[in-house]
Amino acid sequence: MPATVGHIIGLLEDRYPPALAEDWDAVGLVCGDPNATISRVLFAVDPVRDVVDEALVLQADLIVTHHPLLLRGVHSVAPVTHKGTVLHTLITHGIALYCAHTNADHASPGVSDALADVLGIGDVVPLVPSAHDPRVGTGRVGRLDETLTLEAFVDRVAERLPVTHHGVRVSGDLERLVETVAVCGGSGDAFLDVAAQVADVYVTSDLRHHRAQDHLVDGGCSLIDVAHWASEWPWLPVAAGALQHDVQVLGTTVEVHVSTIVTDPWTLHRGSPS
């Protein structure tokens, strides 16, 4: 039985229900015919032109991205902007685009589960549980597979996450022992207060100066700030593997690929002179 875009969407939404998405989010099918047959799927973090070009080379029929293409309202999709060009290219070549954003963040397993797993954090529970279901929610907190100093754990984070120019920033006593770790794939600045109550260190992205400063002055846990893209990329192979399994159960054959293109926006990091 040939798979269709609609079949794949159904499988994705079984694992990442749209109802879990935040009200402000824009998840789901962006373009493409649900009845179109499909043979190749490409997973990526960002729906940018480089990823679309990769899909063209692969002859993919569907791109599944974490970040939405049209998060805010637009009045034109003419190909005079980057997003307009992306949409026109997708439609012209018959490539569907589907986005699983905060629904994939909140689902279990989801984006933060994948981040925790790659860093060796087990027995995880949501950092901020959903009011409707404590099994799902934002971020994760759990125990490290072995007690490490903060410095040794930072080395692990740098080794196990994809390489970016942003690298890994850390704040805290490097000799402090780390046993309990909180993580949040993507921007986790809003959950500093929660992390401070339950973890020895918090791994996330996009931490703001004043929020981090106040957190540390108040005696909060150590902080590790990584590139936004790098914190979410570990979800891609997990989601791709899950889809491959579900497609086989469905009784059809679809190739599933994971993009390794680095779409982190920063292109150079140079430390200050000594």
LOVO-219659 format. One record per residue: residue number from 1; residue in one letter; x, y, z of N, C-alpha, C, O in turn. Coordinates in steps of 0.2 Angstrom, whole numbers. Layout:
<atoms>
{NUM, "a", {X, Y, Z}, {X, Y, Z}, {X, Y, Z}, {X, Y, Z}};
...
</atoms>
This chain:
<atoms>
{1, "m", {4, -6, 0}, {0, 0, 0}, {4, 6, 0}, {8, 7, 5}};
{2, "p", {4, 11, -5}, {8, 17, -5}, {6, 21, 0}, {0, 22, 2}};
{3, "a", {11, 24, 4}, {9, 29, 9}, {8, 36, 6}, {10, 38, 1}};
{4, "t", {4, 40, 9}, {2, 47, 7}, {4, 52, 12}, {6, 50, 18}};
{5, "v", {5, 58, 11}, {6, 63, 15}, {2, 63, 21}, {4, 63, 27}};
{6, "g", {-5, 61, 20}, {-10, 61, 25}, {-8, 55, 30}, {-9, 56, 36}};
{7, "h", {-6, 49, 27}, {-4, 44, 32}, {2, 46, 36}, {1, 44, 42}};
{8, "i", {7, 49, 34}, {13, 51, 38}, {11, 56, 43}, {13, 55, 49}};
{9, "i", {6, 61, 41}, {4, 66, 46}, {0, 62, 52}, {1, 64, 58}};
{10, "g", {-4, 57, 50}, {-7, 54, 55}, {-3, 50, 60}, {-4, 50, 66}};
{11, "l", {3, 47, 58}, {7, 44, 62}, {11, 49, 66}, {12, 47, 72}};
{12, "l", {13, 54, 63}, {16, 60, 67}, {12, 62, 73}, {14, 64, 78}};
{13, "e", {6, 63, 71}, {1, 67, 76}, {-1, 62, 81}, {-3, 64, 87}};
{14, "d", {0, 55, 80}, {-1, 50, 85}, {4, 51, 91}, {2, 50, 97}};
{15, "r", {10, 52, 89}, {16, 53, 93}, {16, 60, 96}, {18, 61, 102}};
{16, "y", {14, 65, 92}, {15, 72, 94}, {8, 76, 93}, {8, 80, 88}};
{17, "p", {3, 74, 97}, {-3, 77, 96}, {-3, 85, 96}, {-1, 88, 100}};
{18, "p", {-7, 87, 90}, {-7, 95, 90}, {-10, 98, 96}, {-9, 104, 97}};
{19, "a", {-14, 94, 100}, {-18, 97, 105}, {-12, 99, 111}, {-14, 103, 115}};
{20, "l", {-6, 96, 111}, {-1, 98, 116}, {2, 104, 114}, {6, 107, 118}};
{21, "a", {1, 107, 108}, {5, 113, 106}, {2, 119, 110}, {-4, 120, 112}};
{22, "e", {6, 124, 111}, {4, 131, 114}, {-1, 134, 109}, {-1, 133, 103}};
{23, "d", {-5, 138, 112}, {-10, 142, 109}, {-7, 147, 103}, {-10, 148, 98}};
{24, "w", {-1, 149, 105}, {2, 154, 100}, {6, 150, 94}, {8, 154, 90}};
{25, "d", {6, 144, 95}, {11, 140, 90}, {7, 139, 83}, {1, 140, 83}};
{26, "a", {11, 137, 78}, {8, 136, 72}, {11, 129, 69}, {16, 129, 66}};
{27, "v", {8, 124, 71}, {10, 117, 69}, {5, 114, 64}, {0, 116, 63}};
{28, "g", {8, 109, 61}, {4, 105, 56}, {6, 106, 49}, {12, 108, 48}};
{29, "l", {2, 104, 44}, {4, 104, 37}, {4, 111, 35}, {-1, 115, 35}};
{30, "v", {10, 113, 32}, {10, 120, 29}, {9, 121, 22}, {5, 125, 20}};
{31, "c", {11, 116, 18}, {9, 115, 11}, {10, 108, 9}, {13, 104, 12}};
{32, "g", {6, 106, 4}, {7, 99, 1}, {0, 96, 1}, {-5, 98, 5}};
{33, "d", {-1, 91, -3}, {-8, 88, -4}, {-8, 82, 1}, {-4, 77, 0}};
{34, "p", {-12, 82, 5}, {-13, 76, 10}, {-14, 69, 6}, {-12, 64, 9}};
{35, "n", {-16, 69, 0}, {-18, 63, -4}, {-12, 61, -8}, {-12, 56, -12}};
{36, "a", {-7, 65, -8}, {-1, 64, -13}, {3, 58, -10}, {4, 57, -4}};
{37, "t", {5, 54, -14}, {9, 48, -12}, {16, 50, -10}, {19, 55, -13}};
{38, "i", {19, 46, -6}, {26, 48, -3}, {31, 43, -3}, {29, 37, -1}};
{39, "s", {37, 44, -4}, {42, 39, -4}, {48, 40, 1}, {51, 36, 3}};
{40, "r", {49, 47, 2}, {55, 49, 6}, {53, 55, 10}, {49, 60, 8}};
{41, "v", {55, 55, 16}, {54, 60, 21}, {61, 62, 24}, {65, 59, 25}};
{42, "l", {61, 69, 25}, {67, 72, 27}, {66, 76, 34}, {61, 80, 34}};
{43, "f", {69, 74, 39}, {68, 78, 46}, {73, 83, 46}, {79, 82, 45}};
{44, "a", {72, 89, 49}, {76, 94, 50}, {74, 99, 55}, {68, 99, 57}};
{45, "v", {78, 103, 58}, {76, 108, 63}, {72, 114, 60}, {67, 116, 63}};
{46, "d", {75, 117, 55}, {73, 123, 52}, {71, 122, 45}, {74, 119, 41}};
{47, "p", {65, 125, 43}, {63, 125, 36}, {66, 131, 32}, {63, 136, 30}};
{48, "v", {72, 130, 31}, {76, 135, 27}, {78, 133, 21}, {77, 127, 19}};
{49, "r", {80, 137, 16}, {82, 135, 9}, {87, 130, 9}, {86, 126, 4}};
{50, "d", {92, 130, 13}, {97, 125, 13}, {94, 118, 14}, {96, 113, 11}};
{51, "v", {89, 117, 18}, {86, 111, 19}, {81, 109, 13}, {81, 103, 12}};
{52, "v", {78, 114, 11}, {74, 113, 5}, {79, 110, -1}, {77, 105, -5}};
{53, "d", {84, 113, -2}, {89, 111, -7}, {91, 104, -6}, {92, 100, -10}};
{54, "e", {92, 102, 1}, {94, 95, 2}, {88, 90, 0}, {90, 85, -2}};
{55, "a", {82, 92, 2}, {76, 88, 0}, {76, 87, -8}, {74, 82, -10}};
{56, "l", {78, 92, -11}, {78, 92, -19}, {83, 87, -21}, {81, 83, -25}};
{57, "v", {89, 87, -18}, {94, 82, -20}, {91, 75, -18}, {93, 70, -22}};
{58, "l", {88, 74, -12}, {86, 67, -10}, {80, 65, -14}, {78, 59, -13}};
{59, "q", {77, 70, -17}, {70, 69, -20}, {65, 67, -15}, {61, 62, -16}};
{60, "a", {65, 70, -9}, {60, 69, -4}, {54, 72, -6}, {53, 77, -9}};
{61, "d", {48, 69, -3}, {42, 71, -5}, {39, 75, 1}, {34, 79, 0}};
{62, "l", {42, 75, 7}, {39, 78, 13}, {45, 80, 17}, {50, 76, 19}};
{63, "i", {45, 86, 20}, {50, 88, 25}, {46, 89, 31}, {41, 92, 32}};
{64, "v", {49, 86, 37}, {46, 87, 43}, {51, 91, 47}, {57, 89, 49}};
{65, "t", {49, 97, 49}, {54, 102, 53}, {51, 103, 60}, {45, 102, 61}};
{66, "h", {55, 104, 65}, {53, 106, 71}, {50, 113, 72}, {45, 115, 74}};
{67, "h", {54, 118, 69}, {52, 125, 69}, {47, 126, 63}, {48, 124, 58}};
{68, "p", {42, 130, 65}, {37, 132, 60}, {40, 137, 55}, {45, 141, 56}};
{69, "l", {37, 137, 49}, {39, 142, 44}, {35, 148, 44}, {38, 154, 44}};
{70, "l", {29, 148, 46}, {25, 154, 46}, {22, 154, 53}, {16, 153, 54}};
{71, "l", {26, 156, 58}, {24, 157, 65}, {19, 163, 66}, {15, 163, 70}};
{72, "r", {21, 168, 62}, {17, 174, 63}, {13, 175, 56}, {15, 173, 51}};
{73, "g", {8, 179, 57}, {4, 181, 51}, {7, 184, 46}, {12, 188, 47}};
{74, "v", {6, 183, 39}, {9, 186, 34}, {3, 188, 29}, {-2, 186, 29}};
{75, "h", {5, 193, 25}, {0, 196, 20}, {2, 194, 13}, {-2, 195, 8}};
{76, "s", {8, 191, 12}, {10, 189, 5}, {15, 183, 6}, {19, 183, 11}};
{77, "v", {15, 178, 1}, {20, 173, 1}, {24, 173, -6}, {26, 168, -8}};
{78, "a", {24, 179, -9}, {27, 180, -15}, {35, 179, -14}, {38, 179, -8}};
{79, "p", {38, 176, -19}, {45, 174, -18}, {50, 179, -19}, {55, 179, -22}};
{80, "v", {49, 185, -15}, {53, 190, -14}, {56, 190, -7}, {60, 195, -5}};
{81, "t", {54, 186, -3}, {57, 185, 4}, {60, 178, 5}, {58, 174, 0}};
{82, "h", {63, 177, 10}, {66, 170, 11}, {60, 165, 12}, {60, 159, 8}};
{83, "k", {55, 166, 16}, {50, 162, 17}, {46, 161, 11}, {43, 155, 9}};
{84, "g", {45, 166, 7}, {41, 166, 1}, {44, 161, -4}, {41, 157, -8}};
{85, "t", {51, 162, -5}, {55, 158, -9}, {54, 150, -7}, {54, 146, -11}};
{86, "v", {55, 149, 0}, {54, 142, 2}, {48, 139, 0}, {48, 134, -3}};
{87, "l", {42, 143, 1}, {36, 140, 0}, {35, 139, -8}, {32, 134, -10}};
{88, "h", {37, 144, -12}, {36, 143, -19}, {40, 137, -22}, {38, 133, -26}};
{89, "t", {46, 136, -19}, {51, 130, -21}, {47, 124, -19}, {47, 119, -23}};
{90, "l", {45, 123, -13}, {41, 117, -11}, {35, 116, -15}, {35, 110, -17}};
{91, "i", {31, 120, -16}, {25, 119, -20}, {27, 117, -27}, {24, 113, -30}};
{92, "t", {32, 121, -30}, {34, 120, -37}, {36, 113, -38}, {35, 110, -43}};
{93, "h", {40, 110, -33}, {43, 103, -34}, {38, 98, -30}, {41, 92, -30}};
{94, "g", {32, 100, -28}, {28, 95, -25}, {30, 92, -19}, {29, 86, -17}};
{95, "i", {34, 96, -15}, {36, 94, -8}, {32, 97, -3}, {31, 103, -2}};
{96, "a", {29, 92, 2}, {25, 94, 7}, {30, 97, 13}, {35, 94, 14}};
{97, "l", {27, 101, 17}, {31, 103, 23}, {26, 102, 29}, {20, 105, 29}};
{98, "y", {28, 99, 34}, {24, 98, 40}, {29, 100, 46}, {35, 99, 47}};
{99, "c", {26, 104, 51}, {30, 106, 57}, {27, 103, 63}, {21, 104, 65}};
{100, "a", {31, 101, 68}, {29, 98, 74}, {34, 102, 79}, {40, 101, 80}};
{101, "h", {31, 107, 82}, {35, 112, 87}, {34, 111, 94}, {36, 106, 97}};
{102, "t", {29, 115, 97}, {28, 114, 104}, {25, 107, 106}, {25, 105, 112}};
{103, "n", {21, 105, 101}, {18, 98, 102}, {23, 93, 103}, {23, 88, 107}};
{104, "a", {29, 93, 99}, {34, 89, 100}, {38, 90, 106}, {41, 86, 109}};
{105, "d", {39, 97, 108}, {42, 98, 114}, {39, 95, 120}, {42, 92, 125}};
{106, "h", {32, 95, 120}, {28, 93, 126}, {27, 86, 127}, {26, 83, 132}};
{107, "a", {27, 82, 121}, {25, 75, 120}, {30, 71, 124}, {36, 73, 126}};
{108, "s", {28, 65, 126}, {33, 60, 129}, {33, 54, 126}, {28, 50, 125}};
{109, "p", {38, 52, 122}, {45, 56, 122}, {44, 61, 117}, {41, 61, 112}};
{110, "g", {48, 67, 119}, {48, 72, 114}, {55, 75, 114}, {60, 72, 115}};
{111, "v", {56, 81, 112}, {62, 85, 111}, {67, 85, 117}, {73, 83, 116}};
{112, "s", {64, 86, 123}, {69, 86, 129}, {70, 80, 131}, {76, 79, 134}};
{113, "d", {66, 75, 130}, {68, 68, 131}, {74, 66, 127}, {79, 62, 130}};
{114, "a", {74, 67, 121}, {80, 66, 117}, {86, 69, 119}, {92, 66, 119}};
{115, "l", {86, 76, 121}, {92, 79, 124}, {94, 76, 130}, {100, 75, 131}};
{116, "a", {90, 74, 135}, {92, 71, 141}, {95, 64, 139}, {100, 63, 142}};
{117, "d", {92, 60, 135}, {95, 54, 133}, {102, 54, 131}, {106, 50, 133}};
{118, "v", {103, 59, 126}, {110, 59, 123}, {115, 62, 128}, {121, 61, 127}};
{119, "l", {113, 65, 133}, {117, 67, 139}, {118, 63, 144}, {122, 64, 149}};
{120, "g", {115, 57, 144}, {115, 52, 149}, {111, 53, 155}, {113, 51, 161}};
{121, "i", {105, 56, 154}, {101, 58, 160}, {95, 53, 160}, {92, 53, 155}};
{122, "g", {94, 49, 165}, {88, 45, 165}, {83, 46, 170}, {84, 51, 174}};
{123, "d", {78, 42, 171}, {72, 43, 175}, {69, 50, 175}, {68, 53, 180}};
{124, "v", {68, 52, 169}, {66, 59, 168}, {59, 60, 169}, {55, 55, 168}};
{125, "v", {57, 66, 171}, {50, 68, 172}, {50, 75, 169}, {55, 78, 169}};
{126, "p", {44, 77, 167}, {43, 84, 165}, {46, 89, 170}, {44, 89, 176}};
{127, "l", {49, 94, 168}, {52, 100, 172}, {46, 104, 174}, {45, 106, 180}};
{128, "v", {41, 105, 169}, {35, 109, 170}, {29, 104, 168}, {28, 105, 162}};
{129, "p", {26, 100, 172}, {21, 96, 169}, {15, 99, 167}, {13, 105, 169}};
{130, "s", {12, 96, 162}, {5, 99, 160}, {0, 99, 165}, {0, 94, 169}};
{131, "a", {-4, 104, 166}, {-10, 104, 171}, {-15, 98, 169}, {-18, 96, 174}};
{132, "h", {-15, 96, 163}, {-20, 91, 161}, {-17, 84, 161}, {-21, 79, 162}};
{133, "d", {-10, 83, 161}, {-7, 76, 161}, {0, 77, 163}, {4, 80, 159}};
{134, "p", {1, 75, 169}, {8, 76, 172}, {13, 72, 168}, {19, 73, 170}};
{135, "r", {12, 67, 164}, {17, 64, 160}, {20, 68, 155}, {25, 66, 152}};
{136, "v", {16, 73, 153}, {19, 77, 147}, {20, 84, 150}, {18, 86, 155}};
{137, "g", {24, 88, 146}, {25, 95, 148}, {32, 97, 145}, {35, 94, 141}};
{138, "t", {34, 103, 148}, {40, 107, 146}, {46, 104, 149}, {46, 103, 155}};
{139, "g", {52, 103, 146}, {58, 101, 149}, {58, 95, 152}, {52, 91, 152}};
{140, "r", {63, 92, 154}, {64, 86, 158}, {69, 87, 164}, {74, 91, 163}};
{141, "v", {68, 83, 169}, {73, 83, 174}, {74, 76, 176}, {69, 72, 177}};
{142, "g", {80, 74, 178}, {82, 67, 180}, {89, 66, 182}, {92, 71, 184}};
{143, "r", {91, 60, 183}, {97, 59, 186}, {103, 57, 181}, {101, 53, 177}};
{144, "l", {109, 60, 182}, {114, 58, 178}, {116, 51, 179}, {116, 48, 184}};
{145, "d", {119, 47, 174}, {121, 40, 174}, {127, 39, 179}, {128, 34, 181}};
{146, "e", {130, 45, 180}, {136, 44, 185}, {137, 51, 188}, {136, 56, 184}};
{147, "t", {140, 52, 194}, {141, 58, 197}, {147, 61, 194}, {152, 58, 193}};
{148, "l", {147, 67, 191}, {152, 71, 188}, {153, 78, 191}, {149, 80, 194}};
{149, "t", {159, 80, 190}, {160, 87, 192}, {157, 91, 186}, {156, 89, 181}};
{150, "l", {155, 98, 188}, {152, 102, 183}, {157, 102, 176}, {154, 102, 171}};
{151, "e", {163, 103, 177}, {168, 103, 172}, {167, 97, 167}, {167, 98, 161}};
{152, "a", {167, 91, 171}, {167, 85, 167}, {160, 84, 163}, {160, 82, 157}};
{153, "f", {155, 87, 166}, {149, 86, 163}, {148, 91, 157}, {145, 90, 152}};
{154, "v", {151, 97, 158}, {152, 102, 152}, {155, 99, 146}, {153, 99, 141}};
{155, "d", {161, 95, 148}, {165, 92, 142}, {160, 87, 139}, {160, 86, 133}};
{156, "r", {156, 83, 143}, {151, 78, 140}, {146, 82, 135}, {145, 79, 130}};
{157, "v", {144, 87, 137}, {139, 91, 133}, {142, 93, 127}, {139, 92, 121}};
{158, "a", {148, 96, 127}, {152, 98, 121}, {153, 92, 116}, {153, 93, 110}};
{159, "e", {155, 86, 119}, {156, 81, 115}, {150, 77, 112}, {151, 75, 106}};
{160, "r", {145, 77, 115}, {139, 74, 113}, {134, 78, 109}, {130, 75, 105}};
{161, "l", {134, 84, 109}, {129, 88, 105}, {133, 90, 99}, {139, 90, 98}};
{162, "p", {129, 91, 93}, {132, 93, 87}, {136, 99, 88}, {135, 104, 92}};
{163, "v", {141, 100, 84}, {146, 105, 84}, {143, 111, 81}, {140, 111, 76}};
{164, "t", {144, 117, 85}, {142, 123, 82}, {147, 129, 84}, {151, 127, 89}};
{165, "h", {147, 134, 81}, {151, 140, 83}, {149, 143, 90}, {154, 145, 93}};
{166, "h", {143, 142, 91}, {141, 145, 98}, {145, 141, 103}, {147, 144, 108}};
{167, "g", {145, 134, 103}, {148, 130, 108}, {144, 130, 114}, {138, 130, 114}};
{168, "v", {148, 129, 120}, {144, 128, 126}, {147, 133, 131}, {153, 134, 132}};
{169, "r", {142, 137, 134}, {144, 142, 139}, {142, 139, 146}, {137, 136, 146}};
{170, "v", {145, 141, 151}, {144, 138, 158}, {145, 143, 163}, {149, 147, 162}};
{171, "s", {140, 143, 168}, {141, 147, 174}, {140, 143, 180}, {135, 139, 181}};
{172, "g", {145, 143, 184}, {145, 139, 191}, {152, 137, 193}, {156, 138, 189}};
{173, "d", {152, 134, 199}, {158, 131, 201}, {160, 125, 198}, {156, 120, 198}};
{174, "l", {165, 125, 194}, {167, 119, 190}, {169, 113, 194}, {169, 107, 191}};
{175, "e", {170, 113, 200}, {172, 107, 204}, {165, 105, 208}, {166, 99, 211}};
{176, "r", {160, 108, 207}, {154, 106, 210}, {151, 99, 207}, {152, 98, 201}};
{177, "l", {149, 95, 211}, {147, 88, 209}, {140, 89, 206}, {135, 92, 209}};
{178, "v", {139, 85, 200}, {132, 86, 197}, {129, 79, 197}, {132, 74, 195}};
{179, "e", {123, 78, 200}, {119, 72, 200}, {112, 73, 196}, {110, 68, 193}};
{180, "t", {109, 78, 198}, {102, 79, 195}, {103, 85, 190}, {105, 90, 191}};
{181, "v", {100, 84, 184}, {101, 88, 178}, {94, 90, 175}, {90, 85, 174}};
{182, "a", {92, 96, 174}, {86, 98, 171}, {88, 100, 164}, {94, 103, 163}};
{183, "v", {84, 99, 159}, {86, 101, 152}, {79, 104, 149}, {74, 102, 151}};
{184, "c", {80, 108, 144}, {75, 110, 140}, {77, 112, 133}, {81, 117, 132}};
{185, "g", {75, 108, 128}, {77, 109, 121}, {74, 116, 119}, {68, 117, 120}};
{186, "g", {79, 120, 116}, {76, 126, 113}, {77, 131, 119}, {81, 131, 123}};
{187, "s", {73, 137, 118}, {73, 142, 123}, {70, 140, 130}, {64, 139, 130}};
{188, "g", {74, 140, 135}, {72, 138, 142}, {73, 143, 147}, {72, 142, 153}};
{189, "d", {74, 149, 145}, {75, 155, 149}, {69, 155, 154}, {70, 157, 160}};
{190, "a", {63, 154, 152}, {57, 155, 157}, {57, 151, 162}, {53, 152, 167}};
{191, "f", {61, 145, 162}, {60, 140, 167}, {66, 139, 172}, {67, 134, 175}};
{192, "l", {69, 145, 172}, {75, 145, 177}, {73, 144, 184}, {76, 140, 188}};
{193, "d", {68, 147, 186}, {65, 147, 193}, {64, 139, 195}, {65, 137, 201}};
{194, "v", {61, 136, 191}, {59, 129, 192}, {65, 125, 192}, {66, 120, 197}};
{195, "a", {70, 126, 187}, {76, 122, 187}, {80, 123, 194}, {83, 118, 196}};
{196, "a", {80, 129, 196}, {84, 130, 202}, {81, 126, 208}, {85, 125, 213}};
{197, "q", {75, 124, 208}, {72, 120, 214}, {74, 113, 214}, {73, 110, 219}};
{198, "v", {75, 110, 208}, {76, 103, 207}, {82, 100, 204}, {83, 94, 204}};
{199, "a", {87, 105, 202}, {93, 102, 198}, {99, 105, 201}, {99, 110, 204}};
{200, "d", {105, 101, 200}, {111, 104, 201}, {114, 108, 195}, {118, 113, 196}};
{201, "v", {111, 107, 189}, {113, 111, 183}, {107, 111, 178}, {103, 106, 178}};
{202, "y", {107, 116, 175}, {101, 117, 170}, {104, 118, 163}, {108, 122, 162}};
{203, "v", {103, 113, 158}, {105, 114, 151}, {100, 116, 147}, {94, 113, 146}};
{204, "t", {101, 122, 143}, {95, 124, 139}, {99, 129, 134}, {105, 129, 133}};
{205, "s", {95, 134, 131}, {97, 138, 126}, {94, 145, 127}, {89, 146, 130}};
{206, "d", {97, 150, 124}, {95, 157, 123}, {94, 160, 130}, {89, 164, 131}};
{207, "l", {98, 159, 135}, {98, 162, 142}, {99, 169, 141}, {104, 171, 138}};
{208, "r", {95, 173, 144}, {96, 181, 144}, {100, 183, 150}, {100, 180, 155}};
{209, "h", {104, 188, 149}, {109, 191, 154}, {106, 192, 160}, {108, 189, 165}};
{210, "h", {100, 196, 161}, {98, 198, 167}, {94, 192, 171}, {95, 192, 177}};
{211, "r", {91, 188, 167}, {88, 182, 170}, {93, 178, 173}, {92, 175, 179}};
{212, "a", {98, 176, 169}, {104, 172, 172}, {107, 175, 178}, {109, 172, 183}};
{213, "q", {108, 181, 177}, {112, 185, 183}, {108, 185, 189}, {110, 183, 195}};
{214, "d", {101, 186, 189}, {97, 186, 195}, {96, 179, 197}, {96, 178, 204}};
{215, "h", {96, 174, 193}, {96, 167, 195}, {102, 165, 199}, {101, 162, 204}};
{216, "l", {108, 167, 197}, {114, 165, 200}, {115, 169, 207}, {117, 166, 212}};
{217, "v", {113, 175, 207}, {113, 179, 213}, {109, 176, 219}, {110, 177, 224}};
{218, "d", {103, 174, 216}, {98, 171, 221}, {100, 163, 223}, {96, 160, 227}};
{219, "g", {106, 161, 221}, {108, 155, 223}, {106, 149, 219}, {105, 143, 221}};
{220, "g", {104, 150, 213}, {101, 145, 208}, {106, 140, 206}, {112, 141, 207}};
{221, "c", {104, 135, 202}, {109, 130, 200}, {114, 132, 195}, {113, 138, 192}};
{222, "s", {119, 128, 193}, {123, 130, 188}, {120, 130, 181}, {114, 127, 181}};
{223, "l", {122, 134, 176}, {119, 135, 170}, {124, 132, 164}, {130, 134, 164}};
{224, "i", {121, 129, 159}, {124, 127, 153}, {120, 130, 147}, {114, 127, 147}};
{225, "d", {123, 134, 144}, {119, 137, 138}, {122, 134, 131}, {128, 136, 130}};
{226, "v", {118, 131, 127}, {120, 128, 121}, {117, 131, 115}, {112, 135, 116}};
{227, "a", {119, 130, 109}, {115, 133, 103}, {108, 130, 103}, {107, 124, 104}};
{228, "h", {104, 134, 101}, {97, 132, 101}, {96, 126, 96}, {93, 121, 98}};
{229, "w", {99, 127, 90}, {99, 121, 85}, {101, 115, 88}, {98, 109, 87}};
{230, "a", {107, 115, 91}, {110, 109, 94}, {106, 106, 99}, {106, 100, 100}};
{231, "s", {103, 110, 103}, {99, 107, 109}, {93, 103, 106}, {90, 99, 109}};
{232, "e", {90, 105, 100}, {84, 101, 97}, {86, 96, 92}, {82, 92, 91}};
{233, "w", {92, 96, 89}, {94, 92, 84}, {93, 84, 86}, {91, 80, 82}};
{234, "p", {95, 82, 93}, {95, 75, 95}, {88, 72, 94}, {87, 66, 94}};
{235, "w", {83, 76, 94}, {76, 74, 93}, {75, 71, 86}, {71, 66, 85}};
{236, "l", {79, 74, 81}, {77, 72, 74}, {78, 64, 73}, {74, 61, 70}};
{237, "p", {84, 61, 74}, {85, 54, 73}, {80, 50, 77}, {78, 44, 75}};
{238, "v", {78, 52, 83}, {73, 49, 87}, {66, 49, 84}, {63, 43, 83}};
{239, "a", {64, 55, 81}, {58, 55, 78}, {58, 51, 71}, {53, 48, 69}};
{240, "a", {63, 52, 68}, {64, 48, 62}, {64, 41, 63}, {60, 37, 59}};
{241, "g", {67, 38, 68}, {67, 31, 69}, {60, 29, 71}, {58, 23, 69}};
{242, "a", {56, 33, 75}, {49, 31, 77}, {45, 31, 71}, {41, 27, 70}};
{243, "l", {46, 36, 66}, {42, 36, 60}, {43, 30, 56}, {39, 27, 53}};
{244, "q", {50, 28, 55}, {51, 22, 51}, {48, 16, 54}, {45, 12, 50}};
{245, "h", {48, 15, 61}, {44, 10, 64}, {37, 10, 63}, {34, 5, 61}};
{246, "d", {34, 15, 63}, {27, 16, 62}, {25, 15, 55}, {19, 12, 54}};
{247, "v", {29, 17, 50}, {27, 16, 43}, {28, 8, 42}, {23, 5, 38}};
{248, "q", {32, 5, 45}, {33, -3, 44}, {27, -6, 47}, {24, -11, 44}};
{249, "v", {24, -4, 53}, {18, -7, 56}, {12, -5, 51}, {8, -9, 50}};
{250, "l", {12, 0, 48}, {7, 2, 43}, {7, -2, 37}, {2, -3, 34}};
{251, "g", {13, -6, 36}, {13, -10, 30}, {15, -7, 24}, {13, -9, 18}};
{252, "t", {19, -2, 24}, {21, 2, 18}, {29, 3, 19}, {32, 2, 24}};
{253, "t", {32, 6, 14}, {39, 7, 14}, {40, 15, 12}, {38, 17, 7}};
{254, "v", {43, 18, 17}, {45, 25, 16}, {52, 26, 18}, {54, 24, 24}};
{255, "e", {57, 29, 14}, {63, 31, 16}, {63, 37, 21}, {60, 42, 19}};
{256, "v", {67, 36, 27}, {67, 42, 31}, {74, 44, 32}, {78, 40, 34}};
{257, "h", {75, 51, 31}, {82, 54, 32}, {82, 59, 37}, {77, 62, 38}};
{258, "v", {88, 60, 40}, {89, 66, 45}, {94, 71, 42}, {100, 69, 40}};
{259, "s", {92, 77, 42}, {97, 82, 39}, {102, 83, 44}, {101, 84, 50}};
{260, "t", {108, 84, 42}, {114, 86, 46}, {117, 93, 45}, {122, 95, 47}};
{261, "i", {113, 96, 41}, {115, 103, 39}, {114, 107, 45}, {109, 107, 49}};
{262, "v", {119, 111, 47}, {119, 115, 53}, {116, 122, 51}, {118, 126, 47}};
{263, "t", {110, 123, 54}, {106, 129, 53}, {106, 134, 58}, {102, 138, 59}};
{264, "d", {111, 133, 63}, {112, 137, 68}, {114, 144, 65}, {119, 144, 60}};
{265, "p", {112, 150, 67}, {113, 156, 63}, {120, 159, 64}, {123, 163, 60}};
{266, "w", {124, 157, 70}, {130, 160, 71}, {136, 156, 67}, {136, 150, 67}};
{267, "t", {140, 160, 64}, {145, 157, 60}, {152, 158, 62}, {157, 156, 59}};
{268, "l", {153, 161, 68}, {160, 161, 71}, {160, 163, 78}, {155, 167, 80}};
{269, "h", {164, 160, 82}, {165, 162, 89}, {172, 163, 91}, {176, 159, 90}};
{270, "r", {173, 169, 93}, {180, 171, 95}, {181, 173, 102}, {178, 178, 104}};
{271, "g", {185, 169, 106}, {185, 171, 113}, {189, 178, 114}, {193, 180, 109}};
{272, "s", {188, 181, 119}, {191, 188, 120}, {198, 186, 122}, {200, 181, 124}};
{273, "p", {203, 191, 120}, {210, 190, 121}, {211, 190, 128}, {208, 192, 132}};
{274, "s", {217, 186, 130}, {218, 185, 137}, {220, 192, 141}, {221, 192, 147}};
</atoms>
